[in-house]
Amino acid sequence: MKMSVVQQQKQPNVSTPLITQRPANGIVNRLGYGLLYLTLGIIAIFQVYPLVWLFFFSLKDNQEVFNNSPFALPTSPKWENYTKVWTEGNISLYFFNSVWITTISVLLTVLLASFVTFAITRMKWKFSKLVLGLFMVGLMIPVHSTLIPLFSFFLKVNLIDHPLSVVLSYTAFNLPITIMILMGFYYTLPREVEEAAIIDGCSIHRIFFQITLPMTAPVLSTTVIINMIYNWNEFVFINTFISSDKYKTLTVGIQNFIGQYMTEWGAIGATLMISIIPILIAFFFFSNRIVEGIAAGSVKG
C-alpha cells in the first residue's frame, strides 16, 4: 500500500512536462510550415512571373513596348500577333520541324542509351569499362568546341543543310548524360528475373525488349523529358548546320522578325510563347516522373 501511494504521487510529476510541451511543439511546427510555404510561394511567384510578363508582352505592339512601362498591361491586346507569326512568319512550319526533329532525336537517344547501358551493366565483356569511360568523356567536351570539326565532317558527307546532321548531333551529345541516368537505375534491377528468362530459353534480345526495357519505364520517362527540353530549346546546331527555311526550327525562326530597320517585338513575344507552351504542358504532366526516375536510381539495392 505504501508503494502504491508513492507511485500515485509521482505520476503527476511525470505527466506534467508532456502536457506542457505538446502545445509548444505544435506552435513551432505550424510556424515552421508557415515560413516554408511562404518562402515557396515567393519563389513560385518569381518563377511564374516571367511567363506571365511574356504573355502580356506578346499582346503589345512596338508603340506600347517603347512608350509604356515594361510592367504595364496591354491597352488593347493584339491577338493578331499570334495569327501573324503562325501564317506570315512560317512559325507553323518551324513548329512542325521542331516536333519531328525533337521526337526522332529523343527516341534515337533513349534507345541507343538503353542498348549501351544494358550491355555494360548486364553483360560481361572485356572492354566494357573502357567503352563506358569513352562515353563519360563526352560529358567534358564543350559543345562550341565541336562546331568547326562537325561542320567540316558534315560538309564532306553532304549533310550540311540537312536535318540528319542535327539529329546526329543531338543524339551524340545527349548520350552520355542519358547513359549516366539509366545506369543508376539498371544497377537496382533484380537479376533473378533475367536469369529465370534465360533458363526458360529466352534470347538476349527478348530479355532486353520484353523484360528489361519495360521495367525501366520510370527512368525512361525522365530521360525522355530531359532530352526533349534540351532538343526543343537548342539553337547552336540548328543555326550552324541549317540554312534553308524548310528545315529551321522555332528557336531559329524567331530571327525572321528581327529586321535591319525595324523589329516586331510583339511578334517575337508571340513566337516565344508558342515555343514555350509544349514544354510547359509536357513538364506539367510528367514532372513527377523526373523526380521518381532520378530517385529510383539513387539508392542501390
Residue pairs with C-beta under 8 A, 6 or more apart in sequence:
51 276
51 280
53 70
53 71
54 269
54 272
54 273
54 276
55 269
55 273
56 73
56 74
57 65
57 265
57 266
57 269
58 81
58 82
58 266
58 269
58 270
58 272
58 273
59 74
59 77
59 78
59 79
59 81
59 266
59 269
60 68
60 74
60 78
60 265
60 266
60 269
61 78
61 266
62 262
62 263
62 264
62 265
62 266
64 72
64 74
64 75
65 265
65 266
68 75
78 266
81 266
81 267
81 269
81 270
82 270
82 273
82 274
84 267
84 270
85 91
85 257
85 267
85 270
85 271
85 274
86 92
86 274
89 253
89 256
89 257
89 267
89 271
90 245
90 253
90 256
91 250
91 253
91 271
91 274
93 245
93 246
93 248
93 253
94 248
94 249
94 250
94 252
94 253
95 250
95 274
95 275
97 163
97 246
97 247
97 248
97 249
97 250
98 232
98 249
98 250
98 251
98 275
99 278
101 163
101 166
101 167
101 170
101 231
101 249
102 228
102 231
102 232
104 167
105 166
105 167
105 170
105 171
105 174
105 227
105 231
106 224
106 227
106 228
106 231
108 167
108 171
109 170
109 171
109 174
109 175
109 178
109 223
109 227
110 178
110 220
110 223
110 224
110 227
112 171
112 175
113 175
113 178
113 179
113 182
113 223
114 182
114 208
114 213
114 216
114 220
115 208
116 131
116 135
116 175
116 179
117 179
117 182
117 183
117 186
118 186
118 208
118 212
119 125
119 128
120 128
120 131
120 132
120 183
121 183
121 186
121 187
122 186
122 191
122 194
122 212
123 204
132 179
135 175
135 176
135 179
136 176
136 179
136 180
137 176
138 172
138 173
138 175
138 176
139 176
139 177
139 180
143 173
143 236
143 237
144 236
147 236
147 240
150 165
150 169
150 240
150 241
151 160
151 240
151 241
154 160
154 162
154 165
154 241
159 165
159 168
159 241
160 241
160 243
161 241
161 242
161 243
161 244
161 247
162 241
162 247
163 242
163 247
165 237
165 241
165 242
166 237
166 238
166 241
166 242
166 247
169 237
169 241
170 227
170 230
170 231
170 234
170 237
174 227
174 230
174 231
177 226
178 223
178 226
178 227
181 219
181 222
181 223
181 226
181 293
181 294
181 297
182 216
182 219
182 220
182 223
182 297
183 297
184 219
184 294
184 297
184 298
184 300
185 216
185 218
185 219
185 293
185 296
185 297
186 212
186 216
186 297
187 297
187 300
188 296
188 297
188 299
188 300
188 301
189 212
189 215
189 216
193 211
193 215
194 207
194 211
194 212
197 206
197 207
197 211
198 207
202 210
202 211
213 220
218 289
218 292
218 293
218 296
219 293
219 294
219 296
219 297
220 293
221 286
221 289
221 290
221 292
221 293
222 289
222 290
222 292
222 293
222 294
223 293
225 282
225 283
225 286
225 289
225 290
226 290
228 279
228 282
229 279
229 283
232 250
232 275
232 278
232 279
233 251
233 275
233 279
234 249
234 251
235 251
235 252
238 248
238 249
238 251
238 252
239 251
239 252
242 248
242 252
245 253
250 271
250 274
250 275
251 275
253 271
254 268
254 271
254 272
254 275
257 263
257 264
257 267
257 268
257 271
258 268
